[in-house]
């Protein structure tokens, strides 16, 4: 199968989502699937990122096909990436969605993929905001 995973991965710092996506890709590869991870060239504008750097100091994984190309704030980029994925005609697209900020970006990319006969799987993550007592469960239902 041709599988595309959309979400955080190297060169972004190996947090839970990036680590999960890379591990998932390796598992699919072990099962003889062709896997590409589409990750962010810009995940968050610097003023929204709470830490010092979004980027990893680790070496690039040589066993994974990672395309660093998604700009979370540039709609023209979303069109380009969505059309590129659509041209590849993957059998399965897996999207990690964890933050409403990513909704427009990921949603538009998936609207392009919607036009082909591809299975889609969303890994949604419950989000607890820093604001006290605010819990949001976000989804991308309009893209299906």
N, CA, C and O atoms as CSV, one atom per row, in Angstrom:
chain,resi,resn,atom,element,x,y,z
A,1,UNK,N,N,0.826,-1.186,0.000
A,1,UNK,CA,C,0.000,0.000,0.000
A,1,UNK,C,C,0.870,1.249,0.000
A,1,UNK,O,O,1.973,1.254,0.547
A,2,UNK,N,N,0.367,2.291,-0.612
A,2,UNK,CA,C,1.012,3.599,-0.553
A,2,UNK,C,C,0.319,4.387,0.553
A,2,UNK,O,O,-0.877,4.666,0.473
A,3,UNK,N,N,1.084,4.744,1.589
A,3,UNK,CA,C,0.543,5.411,2.777
A,3,UNK,C,C,1.220,6.764,2.953
A,3,UNK,O,O,2.440,6.886,2.838
A,4,UNK,N,N,0.412,7.767,3.230
A,4,UNK,CA,C,0.935,9.098,3.542
A,4,UNK,C,C,0.473,9.473,4.941
A,4,UNK,O,O,-0.712,9.393,5.266
A,5,UNK,N,N,1.434,9.884,5.762
A,5,UNK,CA,C,1.152,10.380,7.114
A,5,UNK,C,C,1.394,11.881,7.086
A,5,UNK,O,O,2.456,12.341,6.668
A,6,UNK,N,N,0.393,12.646,7.539
A,6,UNK,CA,C,0.518,14.099,7.587
A,6,UNK,C,C,0.576,14.516,9.048
A,6,UNK,O,O,-0.361,14.272,9.808
A,7,UNK,N,N,1.676,15.145,9.436
A,7,UNK,CA,C,1.825,15.593,10.810
A,7,UNK,C,C,3.278,15.843,11.157
A,7,UNK,O,O,4.150,15.785,10.290
A,8,UNK,N,N,3.534,16.115,12.397
A,8,UNK,CA,C,4.887,16.438,12.865
A,8,UNK,C,C,5.829,15.247,12.725
A,8,UNK,O,O,5.456,14.102,12.978
A,9,UNK,N,N,7.049,15.545,12.318
A,9,UNK,CA,C,8.141,14.564,12.232
A,9,UNK,C,C,9.436,15.367,12.108
A,9,UNK,O,O,9.409,16.598,12.093
A,10,UNK,N,N,10.564,14.673,12.019
A,10,UNK,CA,C,11.848,15.356,11.841
A,10,UNK,C,C,11.738,16.310,10.658
A,10,UNK,O,O,11.157,15.935,9.640
A,11,UNK,N,N,12.267,17.517,10.746
A,11,UNK,CA,C,13.241,18.066,11.671
A,11,UNK,C,C,12.635,18.707,12.917
A,11,UNK,O,O,13.341,19.355,13.690
A,12,UNK,N,N,11.329,18.525,13.111
A,12,UNK,CA,C,10.721,19.068,14.323
A,12,UNK,C,C,11.131,18.235,15.518
A,12,UNK,O,O,11.387,17.036,15.399
A,13,UNK,N,N,11.191,18.867,16.651
A,13,UNK,CA,C,11.608,18.205,17.881
A,13,UNK,C,C,10.735,16.995,18.156
A,13,UNK,O,O,9.526,17.028,17.926
A,14,UNK,N,N,11.336,15.948,18.641
A,14,UNK,CA,C,10.649,14.679,18.868
A,14,UNK,C,C,9.757,14.673,20.077
A,14,UNK,O,O,10.079,14.047,21.087
A,15,UNK,N,N,8.644,15.357,19.991
A,15,UNK,CA,C,7.640,15.264,21.041
A,15,UNK,C,C,6.804,14.024,20.808
A,15,UNK,O,O,7.160,13.183,19.982
A,16,UNK,N,N,5.711,13.898,21.513
A,16,UNK,CA,C,4.882,12.714,21.393
A,16,UNK,C,C,4.335,12.492,19.993
A,16,UNK,O,O,4.337,11.361,19.505
A,17,UNK,N,N,3.867,13.545,19.338
A,17,UNK,CA,C,3.261,13.394,18.018
A,17,UNK,C,C,4.315,13.043,16.976
A,17,UNK,O,O,4.104,12.135,16.173
A,18,UNK,N,N,5.435,13.737,16.974
A,18,UNK,CA,C,6.498,13.452,16.006
A,18,UNK,C,C,7.038,12.037,16.200
A,18,UNK,O,O,7.254,11.313,15.228
A,19,UNK,N,N,7.253,11.650,17.440
A,19,UNK,CA,C,7.755,10.308,17.729
A,19,UNK,C,C,6.750,9.249,17.290
A,19,UNK,O,O,7.131,8.241,16.696
A,20,UNK,N,N,5.475,9.471,17.577
A,20,UNK,CA,C,4.428,8.530,17.177
A,20,UNK,C,C,4.380,8.382,15.656
A,20,UNK,O,O,4.322,7.264,15.144
A,21,UNK,N,N,4.405,9.506,14.929
A,21,UNK,CA,C,4.332,9.448,13.472
A,21,UNK,C,C,5.511,8.691,12.872
A,21,UNK,O,O,5.334,7.894,11.950
A,22,UNK,N,N,6.703,8.936,13.387
A,22,UNK,CA,C,7.884,8.245,12.881
A,22,UNK,C,C,7.827,6.755,13.201
A,22,UNK,O,O,8.188,5.926,12.366
A,23,UNK,N,N,7.381,6.416,14.394
A,23,UNK,CA,C,7.264,5.002,14.775
A,23,UNK,C,C,6.193,4.297,13.936
A,23,UNK,O,O,6.381,3.156,13.515
A,24,UNK,N,N,5.084,4.973,13.699
A,24,UNK,CA,C,4.018,4.423,12.870
A,24,UNK,C,C,4.522,4.164,11.445
A,24,UNK,O,O,4.238,3.117,10.863
A,25,UNK,N,N,5.261,5.110,10.896
A,25,UNK,CA,C,5.826,4.941,9.552
A,25,UNK,C,C,6.756,3.733,9.500
A,25,UNK,O,O,6.713,2.956,8.546
A,26,UNK,N,N,7.584,3.574,10.508
A,26,UNK,CA,C,8.495,2.417,10.536
A,26,UNK,C,C,7.728,1.093,10.588
A,26,UNK,O,O,8.103,0.124,9.929
A,27,UNK,N,N,6.660,1.064,11.372
A,27,UNK,CA,C,5.863,-0.164,11.459
A,27,UNK,C,C,5.229,-0.499,10.111
A,27,UNK,O,O,5.247,-1.653,9.683
A,28,UNK,N,N,4.675,0.501,9.452
A,28,UNK,CA,C,4.092,0.262,8.126
A,28,UNK,C,C,5.158,-0.208,7.143
A,28,UNK,O,O,4.896,-1.086,6.321
A,29,UNK,N,N,6.358,0.367,7.218
A,29,UNK,CA,C,7.448,-0.050,6.337
A,29,UNK,C,C,7.835,-1.499,6.589
A,29,UNK,O,O,8.105,-2.240,5.644
A,30,UNK,N,N,7.866,-1.912,7.850
A,30,UNK,CA,C,8.190,-3.300,8.181
A,30,UNK,C,C,7.171,-4.260,7.580
A,30,UNK,O,O,7.472,-5.428,7.336
A,31,UNK,N,N,5.971,-3.758,7.347
A,31,UNK,CA,C,4.908,-4.571,6.748
A,31,UNK,C,C,4.863,-4.394,5.232
A,31,UNK,O,O,3.843,-4.666,4.598
A,32,UNK,N,N,5.981,-3.933,4.652
A,32,UNK,CA,C,6.168,-3.783,3.206
A,32,UNK,C,C,5.245,-2.767,2.554
A,32,UNK,O,O,4.781,-2.980,1.434
A,33,UNK,N,N,4.978,-1.677,3.236
A,33,UNK,CA,C,4.216,-0.584,2.660
A,33,UNK,C,C,5.160,0.545,2.275
A,33,UNK,O,O,6.237,0.690,2.852
A,34,UNK,N,N,4.747,1.343,1.296
A,34,UNK,CA,C,5.489,2.517,0.861
A,34,UNK,C,C,4.942,3.705,1.652
A,34,UNK,O,O,3.789,4.090,1.462
A,35,UNK,N,N,5.760,4.293,2.541
A,35,UNK,CA,C,5.282,5.326,3.465
A,35,UNK,C,C,6.053,6.625,3.261
A,35,UNK,O,O,7.280,6.631,3.156
A,36,UNK,N,N,5.307,7.723,3.209
A,36,UNK,CA,C,5.898,9.055,3.178
A,36,UNK,C,C,5.241,9.878,4.276
A,36,UNK,O,O,4.019,9.869,4.425
A,37,UNK,N,N,6.057,10.587,5.041
A,37,UNK,CA,C,5.540,11.518,6.049
A,37,UNK,C,C,5.655,12.923,5.479
A,37,UNK,O,O,6.731,13.351,5.062
A,38,UNK,N,N,4.542,13.631,5.467
A,38,UNK,CA,C,4.531,15.050,5.110
A,38,UNK,C,C,4.518,15.823,6.412
A,38,UNK,O,O,3.565,15.745,7.187
A,39,UNK,N,N,5.591,16.574,6.647
A,39,UNK,CA,C,5.695,17.335,7.881
A,39,UNK,C,C,5.820,18.826,7.581
A,39,UNK,O,O,5.788,19.244,6.424
A,40,UNK,N,N,5.957,19.596,8.609
A,40,UNK,CA,C,5.902,21.047,8.511
A,40,UNK,C,C,7.275,21.673,8.283
A,40,UNK,O,O,8.255,21.319,8.939
A,41,UNK,N,N,7.321,22.612,7.338
A,41,UNK,CA,C,8.486,23.485,7.225
A,41,UNK,C,C,8.321,24.639,8.217
A,41,UNK,O,O,9.299,25.179,8.735
A,42,UNK,N,N,7.058,25.003,8.468
A,42,UNK,CA,C,6.726,25.958,9.531
A,42,UNK,C,C,5.499,25.421,10.242
A,42,UNK,O,O,4.406,25.385,9.677
A,43,UNK,N,N,5.686,25.009,11.475
A,43,UNK,CA,C,4.570,24.466,12.244
A,43,UNK,C,C,3.837,25.572,12.988
A,43,UNK,O,O,2.616,25.690,12.880
A,44,UNK,N,N,4.560,26.368,13.730
A,44,UNK,CA,C,3.970,27.481,14.473
A,44,UNK,C,C,4.778,28.743,14.185
A,44,UNK,O,O,6.003,28.677,14.075
A,45,UNK,N,N,4.116,29.886,14.064
A,45,UNK,CA,C,4.882,31.132,14.061
A,45,UNK,C,C,5.616,31.243,15.401
A,45,UNK,O,O,5.104,30.789,16.424
A,46,UNK,N,N,6.777,31.827,15.403
A,46,UNK,CA,C,7.608,31.840,16.614
A,46,UNK,C,C,6.900,32.450,17.821
A,46,UNK,O,O,7.161,32.039,18.952
A,47,UNK,N,N,6.015,33.417,17.609
A,47,UNK,CA,C,5.357,34.040,18.760
A,47,UNK,C,C,4.341,33.098,19.420
A,47,UNK,O,O,3.932,33.344,20.555
A,48,UNK,N,N,3.933,32.039,18.740
A,48,UNK,CA,C,3.011,31.074,19.337
A,48,UNK,C,C,3.721,29.889,19.981
A,48,UNK,O,O,3.100,29.112,20.706
A,49,UNK,N,N,5.004,29.749,19.724
A,49,UNK,CA,C,5.735,28.601,20.256
A,49,UNK,C,C,6.321,28.946,21.616
A,49,UNK,O,O,7.083,29.905,21.739
A,50,UNK,N,N,5.968,28.165,22.645
A,50,UNK,CA,C,6.392,28.511,24.003
A,50,UNK,C,C,7.849,28.197,24.322
A,50,UNK,O,O,8.403,28.777,25.256
A,51,UNK,N,N,8.481,27.307,23.581
A,51,UNK,CA,C,9.844,26.882,23.900
A,51,UNK,C,C,10.884,27.698,23.151
A,51,UNK,O,O,10.576,28.712,22.524
A,52,UNK,N,N,12.129,27.228,23.232
A,52,UNK,CA,C,13.221,27.926,22.565
A,52,UNK,C,C,13.278,27.610,21.073
A,52,UNK,O,O,13.516,28.497,20.252
A,53,UNK,N,N,13.058,26.350,20.729
A,53,UNK,CA,C,13.147,25.963,19.324
A,53,UNK,C,C,12.193,24.815,19.028
A,53,UNK,O,O,11.986,23.933,19.862
A,54,UNK,N,N,11.619,24.836,17.835
A,54,UNK,CA,C,10.754,23.760,17.384
A,54,UNK,C,C,11.562,22.632,16.754
A,54,UNK,O,O,11.036,21.546,16.508
A,55,UNK,N,N,12.831,22.887,16.496
A,55,UNK,CA,C,13.621,21.975,15.688
A,55,UNK,C,C,14.527,21.075,16.515
A,55,UNK,O,O,15.010,21.452,17.582
A,56,UNK,N,N,14.740,19.889,15.997
A,56,UNK,CA,C,15.506,18.857,16.676
A,56,UNK,C,C,17.007,19.061,16.490
A,56,UNK,O,O,17.451,19.607,15.480
A,57,UNK,N,N,17.779,18.616,17.479
A,57,UNK,CA,C,19.232,18.575,17.367
A,57,UNK,C,C,19.710,17.192,16.933
A,57,UNK,O,O,20.905,16.976,16.730
A,58,UNK,N,N,18.778,16.265,16.794
A,58,UNK,CA,C,19.094,14.882,16.417
A,58,UNK,C,C,19.467,14.794,14.942
A,58,UNK,O,O,19.234,15.723,14.169
A,59,UNK,N,N,20.052,13.652,14.566
A,59,UNK,CA,C,20.352,13.390,13.163
A,59,UNK,C,C,19.079,13.024,12.419
A,59,UNK,O,O,18.142,12.468,12.992
A,60,UNK,N,N,19.063,13.343,11.145
A,60,UNK,CA,C,17.918,13.016,10.302
A,60,UNK,C,C,17.799,11.499,10.188
A,60,UNK,O,O,18.795,10.821,9.934
A,61,UNK,N,N,16.593,10.957,10.372
A,61,UNK,CA,C,16.419,9.513,10.211
A,61,UNK,C,C,16.646,9.117,8.751
A,61,UNK,O,O,16.020,9.675,7.850
A,62,UNK,N,N,17.518,8.179,8.525
A,62,UNK,CA,C,17.829,7.759,7.153
A,62,UNK,C,C,16.875,6.677,6.658
A,62,UNK,O,O,16.852,6.367,5.467
A,63,UNK,N,N,16.098,6.109,7.556
A,63,UNK,CA,C,15.197,5.020,7.172
A,63,UNK,C,C,13.785,5.482,6.855
A,63,UNK,O,O,12.916,4.658,6.570
A,64,UNK,N,N,13.542,6.793,6.900
A,64,UNK,CA,C,12.202,7.320,6.667
A,64,UNK,C,C,12.198,8.307,5.503
A,64,UNK,O,O,13.156,9.054,5.304
A,65,UNK,N,N,11.116,8.301,4.745
A,65,UNK,CA,C,10.921,9.268,3.675
A,65,UNK,C,C,10.077,10.408,4.246
A,65,UNK,O,O,8.858,10.289,4.368
A,66,UNK,N,N,10.737,11.507,4.591
A,66,UNK,CA,C,10.061,12.643,5.208
A,66,UNK,C,C,10.158,13.841,4.273
A,66,UNK,O,O,11.252,14.264,3.901
A,67,UNK,N,N,9.015,14.377,3.901
A,67,UNK,CA,C,8.955,15.577,3.066
A,67,UNK,C,C,8.628,16.763,3.973
A,67,UNK,O,O,7.541,16.834,4.547
A,68,UNK,N,N,9.554,17.671,4.096
A,68,UNK,CA,C,9.390,18.858,4.928
A,68,UNK,C,C,8.838,19.956,4.020
A,68,UNK,O,O,9.598,20.633,3.327
A,69,UNK,N,N,7.506,20.133,4.026
A,69,UNK,CA,C,6.945,21.029,3.013
A,69,UNK,C,C,5.674,21.771,3.429
A,69,UNK,O,O,5.240,22.654,2.689
A,70,UNK,N,N,5.066,21.468,4.550
A,70,UNK,CA,C,3.792,22.092,4.909
A,70,UNK,C,C,4.043,23.356,5.730
A,70,UNK,O,O,4.736,23.326,6.747
A,71,UNK,N,N,3.469,24.461,5.270
A,71,UNK,CA,C,3.539,25.715,6.001
A,71,UNK,C,C,2.152,25.944,6.596
A,71,UNK,O,O,1.186,26.155,5.863
A,72,UNK,N,N,2.057,25.904,7.902
A,72,UNK,CA,C,0.757,25.941,8.578
A,72,UNK,C,C,-0.005,27.250,8.406
A,72,UNK,O,O,-1.202,27.294,8.691
A,73,UNK,N,N,0.651,28.318,7.949
A,73,UNK,CA,C,-0.017,29.613,7.845
A,73,UNK,C,C,-0.110,30.139,6.412
A,73,UNK,O,O,-0.554,31.269,6.205
A,74,UNK,N,N,0.295,29.351,5.428
A,74,UNK,CA,C,0.298,29.826,4.040
A,74,UNK,C,C,-0.703,29.035,3.199
A,74,UNK,O,O,-0.405,27.910,2.797
A,75,UNK,N,N,-1.877,29.594,2.925
A,75,UNK,CA,C,-2.899,28.876,2.154
A,75,UNK,C,C,-2.434,28.442,0.760
A,75,UNK,O,O,-2.884,27.409,0.263
A,76,UNK,N,N,-1.550,29.204,0.124
A,76,UNK,CA,C,-1.044,28.802,-1.196
A,76,UNK,C,C,-0.239,27.512,-1.088
A,76,UNK,O,O,-0.257,26.678,-1.993
A,77,UNK,N,N,0.459,27.363,0.017
A,77,UNK,CA,C,1.207,26.133,0.268
A,77,UNK,C,C,0.264,24.953,0.457
A,77,UNK,O,O,0.555,23.854,-0.014
A,78,UNK,N,N,-0.851,25.158,1.131
A,78,UNK,CA,C,-1.817,24.076,1.364
A,78,UNK,C,C,-2.330,23.531,0.035
A,78,UNK,O,O,-2.486,22.321,-0.128
A,79,UNK,N,N,-2.591,24.432,-0.914
A,79,UNK,CA,C,-3.057,24.018,-2.236
A,79,UNK,C,C,-1.994,23.157,-2.917
A,79,UNK,O,O,-2.292,22.098,-3.467
A,80,UNK,N,N,-0.765,23.627,-2.870
A,80,UNK,CA,C,0.345,22.903,-3.508
A,80,UNK,C,C,0.514,21.509,-2.895
A,80,UNK,O,O,0.605,20.517,-3.618
A,81,UNK,N,N,0.555,21.440,-1.575
A,81,UNK,CA,C,0.748,20.158,-0.891
A,81,UNK,C,C,-0.451,19.238,-1.128
A,81,UNK,O,O,-0.272,18.053,-1.409
A,82,UNK,N,N,-1.660,19.768,-1.020
A,82,UNK,CA,C,-2.855,18.958,-1.248
A,82,UNK,C,C,-2.881,18.359,-2.642
A,82,UNK,O,O,-3.200,17.182,-2.811
A,83,UNK,N,N,-2.546,19.165,-3.640
A,83,UNK,CA,C,-2.522,18.662,-5.017
A,83,UNK,C,C,-1.416,17.644,-5.242
A,83,UNK,O,O,-1.589,16.688,-5.997
A,84,UNK,N,N,-0.278,17.848,-4.587
A,84,UNK,CA,C,0.820,16.881,-4.701
A,84,UNK,C,C,0.400,15.521,-4.132
A,84,UNK,O,O,0.660,14.482,-4.739
A,85,UNK,N,N,-0.239,15.535,-2.982
A,85,UNK,CA,C,-0.703,14.281,-2.378
A,85,UNK,C,C,-1.777,13.645,-3.255
A,85,UNK,O,O,-1.784,12.428,-3.439
A,86,UNK,N,N,-2.678,14.453,-3.795
A,86,UNK,CA,C,-3.737,13.939,-4.662
A,86,UNK,C,C,-3.146,13.244,-5.890
A,86,UNK,O,O,-3.628,12.182,-6.284
A,87,UNK,N,N,-2.110,13.825,-6.499
A,87,UNK,CA,C,-1.458,13.226,-7.678
A,87,UNK,C,C,-0.833,11.875,-7.363
A,87,UNK,O,O,-0.744,11.013,-8.237
A,88,UNK,N,N,-0.402,11.685,-6.124
A,88,UNK,CA,C,0.228,10.414,-5.747
A,88,UNK,C,C,-0.777,9.276,-5.597
A,88,UNK,O,O,-0.386,8.109,-5.611
A,89,UNK,N,N,-2.054,9.591,-5.454
A,89,UNK,CA,C,-3.124,8.608,-5.287
A,89,UNK,C,C,-2.792,7.557,-4.219
A,89,UNK,O,O,-2.725,6.364,-4.513
A,90,UNK,N,N,-2.585,8.014,-2.981
A,90,UNK,CA,C,-2.263,7.059,-1.914
A,90,UNK,C,C,-3.462,6.171,-1.594
A,90,UNK,O,O,-4.611,6.541,-1.834
A,91,UNK,N,N,-3.173,5.003,-1.054
A,91,UNK,CA,C,-4.232,4.089,-0.610
A,91,UNK,C,C,-4.792,4.511,0.739
A,91,UNK,O,O,-5.963,4.274,1.034
A,92,UNK,N,N,-3.947,5.139,1.560
A,92,UNK,CA,C,-4.338,5.530,2.910
A,92,UNK,C,C,-3.639,6.835,3.275
A,92,UNK,O,O,-2.442,6.996,3.040
A,93,UNK,N,N,-4.401,7.764,3.852
A,93,UNK,CA,C,-3.841,9.014,4.380
A,93,UNK,C,C,-4.166,9.057,5.866
A,93,UNK,O,O,-5.323,8.929,6.267
A,94,UNK,N,N,-3.139,9.236,6.669
A,94,UNK,CA,C,-3.292,9.318,8.125
A,94,UNK,C,C,-2.917,10.732,8.550
A,94,UNK,O,O,-1.854,11.239,8.191
A,95,UNK,N,N,-3.797,11.357,9.314
A,95,UNK,CA,C,-3.558,12.734,9.762
A,95,UNK,C,C,-3.574,12.778,11.276
A,95,UNK,O,O,-4.495,12.264,11.911
A,96,UNK,N,N,-2.546,13.396,11.858
A,96,UNK,CA,C,-2.524,13.662,13.301
A,96,UNK,C,C,-3.021,15.073,13.506
A,96,UNK,O,O,-2.448,16.024,12.974
A,97,UNK,N,N,-4.077,15.212,14.270
A,97,UNK,CA,C,-4.695,16.510,14.529
A,97,UNK,C,C,-4.753,16.716,16.030
A,97,UNK,O,O,-5.346,15.910,16.746
A,98,UNK,N,N,-4.143,17.791,16.511
A,98,UNK,CA,C,-4.034,17.985,17.952
A,98,UNK,C,C,-4.342,19.399,18.398
A,98,UNK,O,O,-4.410,19.651,19.601
A,99,UNK,N,N,-4.529,20.323,17.488
A,99,UNK,CA,C,-4.657,21.714,17.873
A,99,UNK,C,C,-5.550,22.440,16.875
A,99,UNK,O,O,-5.310,22.338,15.672
A,100,UNK,N,N,-6.566,23.165,17.322
A,100,UNK,CA,C,-7.446,23.877,16.392
A,100,UNK,C,C,-6.698,24.801,15.427
A,100,UNK,O,O,-7.164,25.029,14.311
A,101,UNK,N,N,-5.563,25.327,15.837
A,101,UNK,CA,C,-4.755,26.182,14.960
A,101,UNK,C,C,-4.425,25.476,13.647
A,101,UNK,O,O,-4.329,26.124,12.604
A,102,UNK,N,N,-4.252,24.156,13.689
A,102,UNK,CA,C,-3.887,23.376,12.498
A,102,UNK,C,C,-5.094,23.028,11.623
A,102,UNK,O,O,-4.924,22.539,10.506
A,103,UNK,N,N,-6.295,23.271,12.112
A,103,UNK,CA,C,-7.503,22.883,11.392
A,103,UNK,C,C,-7.592,23.405,9.967
A,103,UNK,O,O,-7.806,22.611,9.051
A,104,UNK,N,N,-7.436,24.712,9.738
A,104,UNK,CA,C,-7.537,25.198,8.361
A,104,UNK,C,C,-6.502,24.578,7.419
A,104,UNK,O,O,-6.828,24.209,6.290
A,105,UNK,N,N,-5.284,24.467,7.874
A,105,UNK,CA,C,-4.212,23.900,7.063
A,105,UNK,C,C,-4.499,22.436,6.713
A,105,UNK,O,O,-4.546,22.071,5.538
A,106,UNK,N,N,-4.688,21.623,7.718
A,106,UNK,CA,C,-4.918,20.194,7.488
A,106,UNK,C,C,-6.242,19.960,6.771
A,106,UNK,O,O,-6.342,19.079,5.916
A,107,UNK,N,N,-7.249,20.741,7.114
A,107,UNK,CA,C,-8.544,20.604,6.473
A,107,UNK,C,C,-8.478,20.872,4.983
A,107,UNK,O,O,-9.074,20.136,4.197
A,108,UNK,N,N,-7.765,21.913,4.580
A,108,UNK,CA,C,-7.679,22.212,3.157
A,108,UNK,C,C,-6.908,21.136,2.410
A,108,UNK,O,O,-7.319,20.714,1.329
A,109,UNK,N,N,-5.810,20.696,2.969
A,109,UNK,CA,C,-5.034,19.630,2.326
A,109,UNK,C,C,-5.921,18.401,2.122
A,109,UNK,O,O,-5.881,17.774,1.064
A,110,UNK,N,N,-6.719,18.060,3.132
A,110,UNK,CA,C,-7.589,16.890,3.025
A,110,UNK,C,C,-8.745,17.102,2.049
A,110,UNK,O,O,-9.241,16.135,1.471
A,111,UNK,N,N,-9.177,18.323,1.859
A,111,UNK,CA,C,-10.215,18.577,0.851
A,111,UNK,C,C,-9.712,18.206,-0.534
A,111,UNK,O,O,-10.476,17.709,-1.361
A,112,UNK,N,N,-8.431,18.446,-0.792
A,112,UNK,CA,C,-7.846,18.042,-2.082
A,112,UNK,C,C,-7.835,16.528,-2.204
A,112,UNK,O,O,-8.163,15.987,-3.260
A,113,UNK,N,N,-7.462,15.841,-1.131
A,113,UNK,CA,C,-7.380,14.377,-1.132
A,113,UNK,C,C,-8.779,13.762,-1.210
A,113,UNK,O,O,-8.941,12.650,-1.711
A,114,UNK,N,N,-9.769,14.471,-0.722
A,114,UNK,CA,C,-11.153,13.979,-0.720
A,114,UNK,C,C,-11.626,13.626,-2.130
A,114,UNK,O,O,-12.494,12.769,-2.297
A,115,UNK,N,N,-11.071,14.270,-3.121
A,115,UNK,CA,C,-11.519,14.102,-4.494
A,115,UNK,C,C,-11.040,12.805,-5.137
A,115,UNK,O,O,-11.427,12.498,-6.264
A,116,UNK,N,N,-10.211,12.048,-4.444
A,116,UNK,CA,C,-9.775,10.746,-4.972
A,116,UNK,C,C,-10.277,9.646,-4.048
A,116,UNK,O,O,-10.644,9.902,-2.901
A,117,UNK,N,N,-10.289,8.441,-4.549
A,117,UNK,CA,C,-10.779,7.303,-3.764
A,117,UNK,C,C,-9.670,6.809,-2.834
A,117,UNK,O,O,-8.946,5.869,-3.162
A,118,UNK,N,N,-9.547,7.439,-1.695
A,118,UNK,CA,C,-8.504,7.130,-0.728
A,118,UNK,C,C,-9.128,6.976,0.647
A,118,UNK,O,O,-9.994,7.762,1.031
A,119,UNK,N,N,-8.690,5.961,1.395
A,119,UNK,CA,C,-9.137,5.846,2.784
A,119,UNK,C,C,-8.393,6.879,3.620
A,119,UNK,O,O,-7.209,7.141,3.409
A,120,UNK,N,N,-9.115,7.456,4.570
A,120,UNK,CA,C,-8.514,8.455,5.460
A,120,UNK,C,C,-8.710,8.010,6.899
A,120,UNK,O,O,-9.755,7.468,7.259
A,121,UNK,N,N,-7.698,8.245,7.711
A,121,UNK,CA,C,-7.765,7.904,9.120
A,121,UNK,C,C,-7.248,9.092,9.902
A,121,UNK,O,O,-6.158,9.594,9.629
A,122,UNK,N,N,-8.025,9.546,10.874
A,122,UNK,CA,C,-7.641,10.692,11.687
A,122,UNK,C,C,-7.282,10.224,13.081
A,122,UNK,O,O,-8.046,9.494,13.713
A,123,UNK,N,N,-6.140,10.634,13.555
A,123,UNK,CA,C,-5.764,10.395,14.941
A,123,UNK,C,C,-6.006,11.710,15.670
A,123,UNK,O,O,-5.185,12.625,15.609
A,124,UNK,N,N,-7.120,11.791,16.346
A,124,UNK,CA,C,-7.474,13.009,17.069
A,124,UNK,C,C,-6.935,12.942,18.483
A,124,UNK,O,O,-6.867,11.874,19.092
A,125,UNK,N,N,-6.562,14.077,18.984
A,125,UNK,CA,C,-6.014,14.137,20.327
A,125,UNK,C,C,-6.843,15.115,21.145
A,125,UNK,O,O,-7.146,16.215,20.683
A,126,UNK,N,N,-7.206,14.723,22.341
A,126,UNK,CA,C,-7.945,15.624,23.221
A,126,UNK,C,C,-6.998,16.735,23.652
A,126,UNK,O,O,-5.848,16.499,24.023
A,127,UNK,N,N,-7.513,17.936,23.590
A,127,UNK,CA,C,-6.682,19.099,23.862
A,127,UNK,C,C,-7.134,19.768,25.149
A,127,UNK,O,O,-8.303,20.132,25.282
A,128,UNK,N,N,-6.239,19.929,26.076
A,128,UNK,CA,C,-6.527,20.652,27.307
A,128,UNK,C,C,-5.772,21.979,27.223
A,128,UNK,O,O,-4.542,22.014,27.266
A,129,UNK,N,N,-6.521,23.052,27.105
A,129,UNK,CA,C,-5.894,24.367,26.990
A,129,UNK,C,C,-5.304,24.781,28.332
A,129,UNK,O,O,-5.653,24.242,29.382
A,130,UNK,N,N,-4.425,25.727,28.266
A,130,UNK,CA,C,-3.805,26.246,29.478
A,130,UNK,C,C,-4.807,27.045,30.308
A,130,UNK,O,O,-4.610,27.244,31.507
A,131,UNK,N,N,-5.868,27.496,29.674
A,131,UNK,CA,C,-6.912,28.193,30.407
A,131,UNK,C,C,-7.633,27.195,31.296
A,131,UNK,O,O,-8.008,26.118,30.834
A,132,UNK,N,N,-7.829,27.529,32.539
A,132,UNK,CA,C,-8.417,26.616,33.510
A,132,UNK,C,C,-9.819,26.160,33.093
A,132,UNK,O,O,-10.648,26.971,32.680
A,133,UNK,N,N,-10.072,24.851,33.207
A,133,UNK,CA,C,-11.387,24.252,32.980
A,133,UNK,C,C,-11.918,24.350,31.549
A,133,UNK,O,O,-13.128,24.253,31.343
A,134,UNK,N,N,-11.058,24.538,30.574
A,134,UNK,CA,C,-11.524,24.569,29.187
A,134,UNK,C,C,-11.003,23.321,28.486
A,134,UNK,O,O,-9.794,23.111,28.387
A,135,UNK,N,N,-11.931,22.489,28.000
A,135,UNK,CA,C,-11.559,21.254,27.316
A,135,UNK,C,C,-12.190,21.257,25.934
A,135,UNK,O,O,-13.390,21.502,25.808
A,136,UNK,N,N,-11.416,20.994,24.908
A,136,UNK,CA,C,-11.962,20.979,23.549
A,136,UNK,C,C,-11.589,19.672,22.874
A,136,UNK,O,O,-10.434,19.248,22.914
A,137,UNK,N,N,-12.557,19.047,22.264
A,137,UNK,CA,C,-12.292,17.890,21.421
A,137,UNK,C,C,-12.562,18.355,20.001
A,137,UNK,O,O,-13.698,18.665,19.642
A,138,UNK,N,N,-11.501,18.403,19.192
A,138,UNK,CA,C,-11.618,18.973,17.864
A,138,UNK,C,C,-11.639,17.881,16.810
A,138,UNK,O,O,-11.099,16.795,17.024
A,139,UNK,N,N,-12.252,18.160,15.688
A,139,UNK,CA,C,-12.314,17.174,14.618
A,139,UNK,C,C,-12.361,17.859,13.268
A,139,UNK,O,O,-12.528,19.076,13.182
A,140,UNK,N,N,-12.213,17.073,12.220
A,140,UNK,CA,C,-12.183,17.588,10.857
A,140,UNK,C,C,-13.322,16.980,10.047
A,140,UNK,O,O,-13.105,16.598,8.897
A,141,UNK,N,N,-14.521,16.877,10.602
A,141,UNK,CA,C,-15.607,16.158,9.957
A,141,UNK,C,C,-15.984,16.759,8.603
A,141,UNK,O,O,-16.425,16.019,7.723
A,142,UNK,N,N,-15.833,18.027,8.406
A,142,UNK,CA,C,-16.233,18.637,7.144
A,142,UNK,C,C,-15.346,18.222,5.972
A,142,UNK,O,O,-15.701,18.462,4.818
A,143,UNK,N,N,-14.217,17.611,6.248
A,143,UNK,CA,C,-13.331,17.205,5.161
A,143,UNK,C,C,-13.683,15.831,4.625
A,143,UNK,O,O,-13.170,15.432,3.580
A,144,UNK,N,N,-14.538,15.102,5.308
A,144,UNK,CA,C,-14.848,13.736,4.869
A,144,UNK,C,C,-15.819,13.700,3.727
A,144,UNK,O,O,-16.174,12.621,3.252
